[in-house]
């Protein structure tokens, strides 16, 4: 082990050398240490398996977003990571992180943040559409829903499913023919 230092002591020393990175105030685990970077980026440091002679460093990713029964995950499939000898000086480990991990990680981090922000904007739009549909149909809001059902089984009924691109899928059952014709004529005129 690095001069008998704990993982957290080693991480604190590395953070002192890495510009714009600091030892995280929140350290929920003894077996890994977190470094905080600019704009929410983060590094996770841990021993490489049971081998306390090697340090494994990987990037952290934006938290997944849940909506409408879906989970939007922003971590890339092939995540950059490196391992270094824990017996090296903290300055050498920090230089390895800067040279071998940070260029690729920070580029992918920016892509992941942009994807998360775009998804959150899309979800906000879906929630506005959902609120409008709930108001029109008089139905109850349901957490994480992405569709609205309306009517009763013995009358006109249907479902409106919303999509992130601002469109909907509308299904209506038991419509009188003249109402269905009016709807179709209006829709076809606007195409």
C-alpha positions in Angstrom: 0.0 0.0 0.0 1.1 3.6 -0.6 3.4 4.1 2.4 0.7 2.6 4.6 -1.8 5.3 3.7 -5.5 4.6 3.5 -7.3 5.0 0.3 -8.9 8.3 1.5 -5.6 9.7 2.6 -4.2 8.9 -0.9 -7.2 10.5 -2.6 -6.8 13.7 -0.5 -3.1 13.9 -1.6 -4.0 13.4 -5.2 -6.8 16.1 -5.0 -4.2 18.6 -3.7 -2.2 18.1 -7.0 -5.1 17.9 -9.5 -6.1 21.4 -10.6 -9.8 22.1 -10.2 -10.4 18.8 -8.3 -11.0 18.4 -4.6 -11.6 15.7 -2.1 -15.4 15.3 -1.9 -17.1 16.4 1.3 -19.4 13.4 1.0 -17.5 10.1 1.4 -20.2 7.4 2.0 -17.9 4.4 1.6 -14.7 3.4 3.2 -13.7 1.2 0.2 -13.8 4.1 -2.4 -13.0 7.8 -2.4 -14.6 10.5 -4.5 -13.1 13.6 -6.0 -15.3 16.5 -7.2 -14.5 18.4 -10.4 -16.0 21.4 -12.1 -19.6 21.3 -13.2 -20.6 18.1 -11.3 -17.9 15.9 -12.8 -16.4 13.4 -10.4 -13.8 10.7 -10.0 -14.2 7.5 -8.1 -11.0 6.0 -6.7 -10.8 2.4 -5.3 -8.4 -0.4 -4.9 -8.3 -2.6 -8.0 -10.1 -5.6 -6.5 -8.4 -7.0 -3.5 -5.0 -5.7 -4.8 -4.2 -2.7 -2.6 -1.0 -2.2 -4.7 -3.1 -0.8 -7.7 -5.5 2.1 -7.7 -8.5 2.0 -10.1 -9.9 5.4 -11.2 -13.1 5.9 -13.1 -15.3 8.8 -13.9 -18.7 9.4 -12.4 -21.8 10.2 -14.6 -24.9 12.3 -14.4 -27.6 10.6 -12.3 -30.2 8.6 -14.3 -33.6 10.2 -14.8 -36.9 8.3 -14.4 -40.1 9.3 -16.2 -43.2 7.5 -17.4 -41.9 4.1 -16.4 -38.6 4.7 -18.3 -35.1 5.1 -17.0 -32.8 7.5 -19.0 -29.2 6.6 -18.2 -26.4 8.9 -19.4 -23.3 6.9 -18.7 -21.6 5.6 -21.9 -21.4 1.9 -22.4 -17.6 1.9 -22.6 -16.5 4.0 -19.7 -12.9 5.2 -19.5 -10.9 4.0 -16.6 -7.3 3.6 -15.6 -5.3 1.7 -13.0 -2.0 3.0 -11.5 0.4 1.7 -9.0 -0.6 2.8 -5.6 3.1 2.9 -4.6 3.8 5.9 -6.9 3.9 9.4 -5.4 0.6 11.3 -5.4 2.0 13.8 -8.0 2.8 11.0 -10.4 -0.7 9.4 -9.9 -2.3 12.8 -10.5 -0.3 13.3 -13.7 -1.4 9.9 -14.9 -5.0 10.9 -14.2 -4.6 14.1 -16.1 -2.8 12.5 -19.1 -4.6 9.1 -19.4 -8.1 9.6 -18.0 -9.3 13.2 -17.9 -9.2 14.1 -21.7 -11.5 11.3 -22.7 -13.6 11.4 -19.5 -14.3 15.1 -19.6 -15.3 15.0 -23.3 -17.7 12.1 -22.6 -18.9 13.9 -19.4 -19.9 17.0 -21.6 -21.8 14.7 -24.0 -23.6 13.0 -21.1 -24.5 16.3 -19.5 -25.9 17.6 -22.8 -27.9 14.4 -23.2 -29.3 14.7 -19.6 -30.2 18.4 -20.1 -31.9 17.6 -23.4 -33.8 14.8 -21.8 -34.9 17.0 -18.9 -36.1 19.6 -21.3 -38.1 17.0 -23.3 -39.6 15.7 -20.0 -40.7 19.2 -19.0 -42.5 19.5 -22.4 -44.1 16.1 -21.9 -45.3 17.1 -18.4 -46.8 20.4 -19.8 -48.6 18.3 -22.4 -49.7 15.8 -19.8 -51.1 18.6 -17.6 -53.1 20.0 -20.4 -54.5 16.6 -21.3 -55.4 15.9 -17.7 -57.2 19.3 -17.5 -59.1 18.6 -20.8 -60.1 15.0 -19.8 -60.8 15.7 -16.1 -58.7 12.7 -15.1 -56.4 12.3 -12.1 -52.7 12.9 -12.4 -50.5 9.9 -11.8 -46.8 10.1 -11.0 -44.5 9.0 -13.8 -47.3 8.6 -16.3 -46.9 9.3 -20.0 -50.5 8.7 -21.1 -54.0 9.8 -20.1 -57.1 7.5 -20.3 -60.5 9.0 -20.4 -64.2 8.1 -20.6 -66.0 5.0 -19.4 -66.2 1.5 -20.8 -69.9 2.0 -21.8 -69.4 5.4 -23.5 -66.8 7.1 -25.6 -63.4 6.3 -24.2 -59.8 6.4 -25.2 -56.2 7.0 -24.4 -53.7 9.7 -25.3 -50.0 8.7 -25.2 -47.5 11.6 -25.2 -44.0 11.5 -26.8 -41.0 13.7 -26.1 -41.1 15.2 -29.6 -44.4 17.0 -28.9 -46.6 14.5 -30.7 -49.3 12.2 -29.3 -50.9 8.9 -30.1 -54.7 9.3 -29.8 -57.0 6.3 -29.6 -60.7 6.9 -29.3 -63.3 4.1 -29.1 -67.1 4.1 -29.5 -67.3 7.4 -31.3 -70.5 8.3 -33.2 -69.8 8.1 -36.9 -70.5 11.8 -37.5 -68.1 12.9 -34.8 -65.4 10.5 -36.2 -66.0 12.0 -39.7 -65.6 15.5 -38.4 -62.3 14.7 -36.7 -61.0 12.9 -39.8 -61.9 15.7 -42.1 -60.2 18.3 -39.8 -57.1 16.2 -39.5 -56.9 15.4 -43.2 -57.4 19.1 -44.1 -54.4 20.1 -42.0 -52.0 17.6 -43.6 
